Amino acid sequence: MILELNHIYKDYMQGNMEVHILKDVCLSVEKGEYLAIMGPSGSGKTTLMNIIGCLDKPTSGSYSLNGEDVLSYSDNELSDTRLYNIGFVFQSFHLLPKQSALENVYLPLIYAGVSKKERTELATEALERVGLGDRLNFQPTQLSGGQQQRVAIARAIVNHPAILLADEPTGALDSQSGEQVMELFQKLNDEGITIIMITHDADIAAHAKRQAIIRDGILTEGREDEA
């Protein structure tokens, strides 16, 4: 088991009122799985992804990643976990506009202390994996939306993370570009990358091998039409 959440609750205070965002969430993910978590806006899916991605901590519950209790980690250990074990893909691509595709992709490798020669090689390899080996020196404004998202995916996988977390990865793309990104995710999953994708779109969720539904902070297995 690569990831295990047990009895996760997340509460926030709004003024004097306690708001319950996640309610007794339990989730296990095997290495190499491709999971889609579906839910409408306000269902708690982004909060859940932030906890899985070590960007936020639950109010209570346990979280095991690669067999280790990440909730006991210090801030530095959490940063290292995000850097080396988890790749993030967002709806908005978060690319640096004045940097080339290559420079955008090797950014995490700078934080990891990788030499310039090695990070150039690794970033080139990652861009080739996403079909952009001929766009290394293009800036984001010279690329289509779909190509920009593929640069973002290359950046997410350049450190060879155990898990790729994708939050509405096709949300800013037209349907053809979105389909190409889904084909790329399938290819990466076939290569052994564990993918957890957050989406509100049933057609996008259908690309995953397993689906779960989150509604009002409660996670259930199955497809939307079964729920």
VEXDRENLO-135703 format. One record per residue (C-alpha): x, y, z; residue number from 1; residue in three letters. Coordinates in Angstrom, 3 decimals. Example, Ala and Ser with C-alpha at 12.3 -4.5 7.8 and 13.67 -1.06 7.14 Angstrom:
2
node u=12.300 v=-4.500 w=7.800 n=1 res=Ala
node u=13.670 v=-1.060 w=7.140 n=2 res=Ser
***
This chain:
227
node u=0.000 v=0.000 w=0.000 n=1 res=Met
node u=1.550 v=3.303 w=-1.066 n=2 res=Ile
node u=-0.962 v=5.529 w=0.723 n=3 res=Leu
node u=-3.455 v=5.006 w=3.517 n=4 res=Glu
node u=-5.816 v=7.529 w=5.102 n=5 res=Leu
node u=-7.792 v=6.407 w=8.139 n=6 res=Asn
node u=-10.679 v=8.305 w=9.749 n=7 res=His
node u=-9.599 v=11.704 w=8.438 n=8 res=Ile
node u=-11.549 v=14.707 w=9.693 n=9 res=Tyr
node u=-10.899 v=18.322 w=8.747 n=10 res=Lys
node u=-12.650 v=21.169 w=10.547 n=11 res=Asp
node u=-12.346 v=24.940 w=10.194 n=12 res=Tyr
node u=-13.589 v=27.739 w=12.370 n=13 res=Met
node u=-15.678 v=30.379 w=10.611 n=14 res=Gln
node u=-16.144 v=33.040 w=13.235 n=15 res=Gly
node u=-17.630 v=31.153 w=16.196 n=16 res=Asn
node u=-18.944 v=28.305 w=14.061 n=17 res=Met
node u=-17.088 v=25.035 w=13.428 n=18 res=Glu
node u=-17.364 v=23.863 w=9.808 n=19 res=Val
node u=-16.792 v=20.176 w=9.053 n=20 res=His
node u=-15.061 v=19.823 w=5.657 n=21 res=Ile
node u=-13.980 v=16.144 w=5.712 n=22 res=Leu
node u=-15.900 v=13.543 w=7.705 n=23 res=Lys
node u=-14.345 v=10.184 w=8.578 n=24 res=Asp
node u=-12.541 v=9.764 w=5.241 n=25 res=Val
node u=-10.801 v=6.400 w=4.737 n=26 res=Cys
node u=-8.823 v=5.737 w=1.562 n=27 res=Leu
node u=-6.211 v=3.164 w=0.537 n=28 res=Ser
node u=-4.237 v=3.401 w=-2.704 n=29 res=Val
node u=-2.000 v=0.645 w=-4.056 n=30 res=Glu
node u=1.276 v=1.364 w=-5.832 n=31 res=Lys
node u=0.600 v=1.827 w=-9.553 n=32 res=Gly
node u=-3.109 v=2.601 w=-9.170 n=33 res=Glu
node u=-4.956 v=5.228 w=-11.213 n=34 res=Tyr
node u=-7.703 v=6.734 w=-9.050 n=35 res=Leu
node u=-10.145 v=9.536 w=-9.801 n=36 res=Ala
node u=-11.884 v=11.327 w=-6.930 n=37 res=Ile
node u=-15.024 v=13.065 w=-8.163 n=38 res=Met
node u=-17.106 v=15.673 w=-6.455 n=39 res=Gly
node u=-18.905 v=18.971 w=-7.010 n=40 res=Pro
node u=-17.563 v=22.340 w=-5.907 n=41 res=Ser
node u=-17.493 v=22.574 w=-2.120 n=42 res=Gly
node u=-17.499 v=18.799 w=-1.616 n=43 res=Ser
node u=-14.102 v=18.750 w=0.127 n=44 res=Gly
node u=-12.099 v=17.269 w=-2.760 n=45 res=Lys
node u=-9.452 v=20.015 w=-2.859 n=46 res=Thr
node u=-9.032 v=19.853 w=0.926 n=47 res=Thr
node u=-8.560 v=16.093 w=0.605 n=48 res=Leu
node u=-5.960 v=16.569 w=-2.134 n=49 res=Met
node u=-4.104 v=19.125 w=-0.014 n=50 res=Asn
node u=-3.895 v=16.597 w=2.827 n=51 res=Ile
node u=-2.727 v=13.805 w=0.486 n=52 res=Ile
node u=-0.167 v=16.234 w=-0.974 n=53 res=Gly
node u=1.156 v=17.209 w=2.482 n=54 res=Cys
node u=0.074 v=20.819 w=1.922 n=55 res=Leu
node u=-2.361 v=20.665 w=4.847 n=56 res=Asp
node u=-2.902 v=18.510 w=7.940 n=57 res=Lys
node u=-6.172 v=16.954 w=9.074 n=58 res=Pro
node u=-7.842 v=17.850 w=12.361 n=59 res=Thr
node u=-7.726 v=14.163 w=13.295 n=60 res=Ser
node u=-7.032 v=10.764 w=11.756 n=61 res=Gly
node u=-3.923 v=9.025 w=10.415 n=62 res=Ser
node u=-2.033 v=9.234 w=7.114 n=63 res=Tyr
node u=0.583 v=6.715 w=6.034 n=64 res=Ser
node u=2.679 v=7.313 w=2.900 n=65 res=Leu
node u=5.138 v=4.603 w=1.854 n=66 res=Asn
node u=4.571 v=3.055 w=5.273 n=67 res=Gly
node u=5.537 v=6.192 w=7.208 n=68 res=Glu
node u=3.391 v=8.417 w=9.411 n=69 res=Asp
node u=3.584 v=11.746 w=7.588 n=70 res=Val
node u=1.494 v=13.534 w=10.220 n=71 res=Leu
node u=4.436 v=13.229 w=12.598 n=72 res=Ser
node u=6.807 v=14.945 w=10.138 n=73 res=Tyr
node u=8.411 v=18.329 w=10.755 n=74 res=Ser
node u=7.851 v=21.137 w=8.228 n=75 res=Asp
node u=11.227 v=20.347 w=6.613 n=76 res=Asn
node u=10.356 v=16.655 w=6.317 n=77 res=Glu
node u=7.013 v=17.572 w=4.738 n=78 res=Leu
node u=8.825 v=19.811 w=2.237 n=79 res=Ser
node u=11.147 v=16.938 w=1.328 n=80 res=Asp
node u=8.170 v=14.604 w=0.925 n=81 res=Thr
node u=6.514 v=17.051 w=-1.479 n=82 res=Arg
node u=9.772 v=17.518 w=-3.372 n=83 res=Leu
node u=10.761 v=13.879 w=-3.800 n=84 res=Tyr
node u=7.615 v=11.763 w=-3.427 n=85 res=Asn
node u=4.714 v=13.764 w=-4.838 n=86 res=Ile
node u=4.303 v=15.473 w=-8.211 n=87 res=Gly
node u=1.597 v=18.138 w=-8.546 n=88 res=Phe
node u=-0.413 v=19.078 w=-11.639 n=89 res=Val
node u=-2.928 v=21.910 w=-11.327 n=90 res=Phe
node u=-5.709 v=23.334 w=-13.483 n=91 res=Gln
node u=-3.675 v=26.527 w=-13.983 n=92 res=Ser
node u=-0.248 v=25.513 w=-15.162 n=93 res=Phe
node u=1.870 v=27.683 w=-12.790 n=94 res=His
node u=4.673 v=28.069 w=-15.335 n=95 res=Leu
node u=7.202 v=30.907 w=-15.076 n=96 res=Leu
node u=6.397 v=33.027 w=-18.147 n=97 res=Pro
node u=9.936 v=34.214 w=-18.938 n=98 res=Lys
node u=11.574 v=30.807 w=-18.505 n=99 res=Gln
node u=11.859 v=28.168 w=-21.225 n=100 res=Ser
node u=10.074 v=24.833 w=-21.007 n=101 res=Ala
node u=13.381 v=23.265 w=-19.978 n=102 res=Leu
node u=13.990 v=25.845 w=-17.220 n=103 res=Glu
node u=10.440 v=25.426 w=-15.899 n=104 res=Asn
node u=10.836 v=21.660 w=-15.734 n=105 res=Val
node u=14.185 v=21.651 w=-13.955 n=106 res=Tyr
node u=13.041 v=24.084 w=-11.247 n=107 res=Leu
node u=12.356 v=21.301 w=-8.656 n=108 res=Pro
node u=15.818 v=19.883 w=-9.362 n=109 res=Leu
node u=17.408 v=23.191 w=-8.308 n=110 res=Ile
node u=15.652 v=22.853 w=-4.929 n=111 res=Tyr
node u=16.899 v=19.253 w=-4.787 n=112 res=Ala
node u=20.511 v=20.433 w=-5.265 n=113 res=Gly
node u=21.034 v=18.637 w=-8.596 n=114 res=Val
node u=23.942 v=19.880 w=-10.732 n=115 res=Ser
node u=23.131 v=21.951 w=-13.814 n=116 res=Lys
node u=24.364 v=19.250 w=-16.208 n=117 res=Lys
node u=22.278 v=16.527 w=-14.570 n=118 res=Glu
node u=19.157 v=18.640 w=-14.200 n=119 res=Arg
node u=19.334 v=19.600 w=-17.885 n=120 res=Thr
node u=19.543 v=15.901 w=-18.784 n=121 res=Glu
node u=16.674 v=14.939 w=-16.454 n=122 res=Leu
node u=14.442 v=17.819 w=-17.595 n=123 res=Ala
node u=15.111 v=17.001 w=-21.246 n=124 res=Thr
node u=14.190 v=13.373 w=-20.586 n=125 res=Glu
node u=10.965 v=14.428 w=-18.821 n=126 res=Ala
node u=9.965 v=16.702 w=-21.715 n=127 res=Leu
node u=10.660 v=13.901 w=-24.165 n=128 res=Glu
node u=8.393 v=11.615 w=-22.104 n=129 res=Arg
node u=5.506 v=14.065 w=-22.552 n=130 res=Val
node u=6.156 v=14.527 w=-26.276 n=131 res=Gly
node u=7.828 v=17.951 w=-26.124 n=132 res=Leu
node u=11.442 v=17.044 w=-26.894 n=133 res=Gly
node u=11.338 v=19.552 w=-29.773 n=134 res=Asp
node u=10.062 v=22.432 w=-27.576 n=135 res=Arg
node u=12.818 v=22.624 w=-24.950 n=136 res=Leu
node u=13.618 v=26.301 w=-25.488 n=137 res=Asn
node u=10.068 v=27.549 w=-26.073 n=138 res=Phe
node u=8.573 v=29.935 w=-23.514 n=139 res=Gln
node u=5.014 v=29.303 w=-22.252 n=140 res=Pro
node u=3.566 v=32.049 w=-24.486 n=141 res=Thr
node u=4.908 v=30.150 w=-27.507 n=142 res=Gln
node u=3.045 v=26.994 w=-26.512 n=143 res=Leu
node u=-0.615 v=25.996 w=-26.706 n=144 res=Ser
node u=-2.595 v=25.378 w=-23.515 n=145 res=Gly
node u=-2.242 v=21.632 w=-23.937 n=146 res=Gly
node u=1.505 v=21.935 w=-24.451 n=147 res=Gln
node u=1.806 v=24.158 w=-21.366 n=148 res=Gln
node u=0.015 v=21.528 w=-19.299 n=149 res=Gln
node u=2.397 v=18.885 w=-20.644 n=150 res=Arg
node u=5.336 v=21.052 w=-19.528 n=151 res=Val
node u=3.695 v=21.200 w=-16.085 n=152 res=Ala
node u=3.341 v=17.399 w=-16.102 n=153 res=Ile
node u=7.016 v=17.022 w=-17.101 n=154 res=Ala
node u=7.939 v=19.249 w=-14.142 n=155 res=Arg
node u=5.761 v=17.092 w=-11.869 n=156 res=Ala
node u=7.481 v=13.847 w=-12.903 n=157 res=Ile
node u=11.081 v=15.086 w=-13.258 n=158 res=Val
node u=11.974 v=13.946 w=-9.718 n=159 res=Asn
node u=10.428 v=10.495 w=-10.368 n=160 res=His
node u=7.771 v=10.877 w=-7.647 n=161 res=Pro
node u=5.908 v=7.902 w=-6.229 n=162 res=Ala
node u=2.567 v=9.679 w=-6.693 n=163 res=Ile
node u=1.260 v=12.149 w=-9.261 n=164 res=Leu
node u=-1.542 v=14.349 w=-7.864 n=165 res=Leu
node u=-3.656 v=16.107 w=-10.470 n=166 res=Ala
node u=-6.280 v=18.716 w=-9.529 n=167 res=Asp
node u=-8.707 v=19.330 w=-12.433 n=168 res=Glu
node u=-5.834 v=18.808 w=-14.925 n=169 res=Pro
node u=-8.005 v=19.438 w=-17.997 n=170 res=Thr
node u=-10.092 v=22.256 w=-16.500 n=171 res=Gly
node u=-8.414 v=25.015 w=-18.543 n=172 res=Ala
node u=-8.144 v=23.014 w=-21.793 n=173 res=Leu
node u=-10.325 v=22.460 w=-24.831 n=174 res=Asp
node u=-11.687 v=18.935 w=-25.272 n=175 res=Ser
node u=-9.022 v=17.814 w=-27.770 n=176 res=Gln
node u=-6.124 v=19.038 w=-25.594 n=177 res=Ser
node u=-7.815 v=17.502 w=-22.559 n=178 res=Gly
node u=-8.022 v=14.158 w=-24.316 n=179 res=Glu
node u=-4.306 v=14.329 w=-25.158 n=180 res=Gln
node u=-3.481 v=15.009 w=-21.507 n=181 res=Val
node u=-5.619 v=12.008 w=-20.491 n=182 res=Met
node u=-3.752 v=9.831 w=-22.994 n=183 res=Glu
node u=-0.488 v=11.021 w=-21.451 n=184 res=Leu
node u=-1.719 v=10.179 w=-17.938 n=185 res=Phe
node u=-2.606 v=6.688 w=-19.149 n=186 res=Gln
node u=0.892 v=6.289 w=-20.603 n=187 res=Lys
node u=2.513 v=7.450 w=-17.344 n=188 res=Leu
node u=0.321 v=5.096 w=-15.341 n=189 res=Asn
node u=1.288 v=2.240 w=-17.681 n=190 res=Asp
node u=4.915 v=3.107 w=-16.856 n=191 res=Glu
node u=4.157 v=2.572 w=-13.166 n=192 res=Gly
node u=3.344 v=6.052 w=-11.798 n=193 res=Ile
node u=0.555 v=6.096 w=-9.202 n=194 res=Thr
node u=-1.985 v=8.762 w=-10.222 n=195 res=Ile
node u=-4.649 v=10.382 w=-8.042 n=196 res=Ile
node u=-6.813 v=12.788 w=-10.015 n=197 res=Met
node u=-9.380 v=15.217 w=-8.605 n=198 res=Ile
node u=-12.164 v=16.183 w=-11.006 n=199 res=Thr
node u=-15.819 v=17.210 w=-11.215 n=200 res=His
node u=-16.104 v=15.788 w=-14.759 n=201 res=Asp
node u=-17.454 v=12.228 w=-15.107 n=202 res=Ala
node u=-15.952 v=11.864 w=-18.607 n=203 res=Asp
node u=-12.478 v=12.701 w=-17.278 n=204 res=Ile
node u=-12.925 v=10.454 w=-14.225 n=205 res=Ala
node u=-13.853 v=7.569 w=-16.549 n=206 res=Ala
node u=-10.230 v=7.472 w=-17.786 n=207 res=His
node u=-9.104 v=6.264 w=-14.358 n=208 res=Ala
node u=-9.189 v=2.573 w=-13.465 n=209 res=Lys
node u=-10.970 v=3.288 w=-10.175 n=210 res=Arg
node u=-13.346 v=6.027 w=-9.102 n=211 res=Gln
node u=-14.444 v=7.394 w=-5.747 n=212 res=Ala
node u=-17.067 v=10.041 w=-4.993 n=213 res=Ile
node u=-16.786 v=12.781 w=-2.387 n=214 res=Ile
node u=-19.917 v=14.650 w=-1.417 n=215 res=Arg
node u=-20.394 v=16.868 w=1.639 n=216 res=Asp
node u=-17.018 v=15.698 w=2.941 n=217 res=Gly
node u=-17.921 v=11.987 w=2.823 n=218 res=Ile
node u=-15.924 v=9.685 w=0.509 n=219 res=Leu
node u=-17.534 v=6.625 w=-1.085 n=220 res=Thr
node u=-16.303 v=4.186 w=-3.727 n=221 res=Glu
node u=-18.045 v=3.924 w=-7.091 n=222 res=Gly
node u=-19.093 v=6.023 w=-10.044 n=223 res=Arg
node u=-21.330 v=9.078 w=-9.926 n=224 res=Glu
node u=-24.163 v=7.228 w=-11.691 n=225 res=Asp
node u=-24.001 v=4.498 w=-9.039 n=226 res=Glu
node u=-24.052 v=6.869 w=-6.118 n=227 res=Ala
***
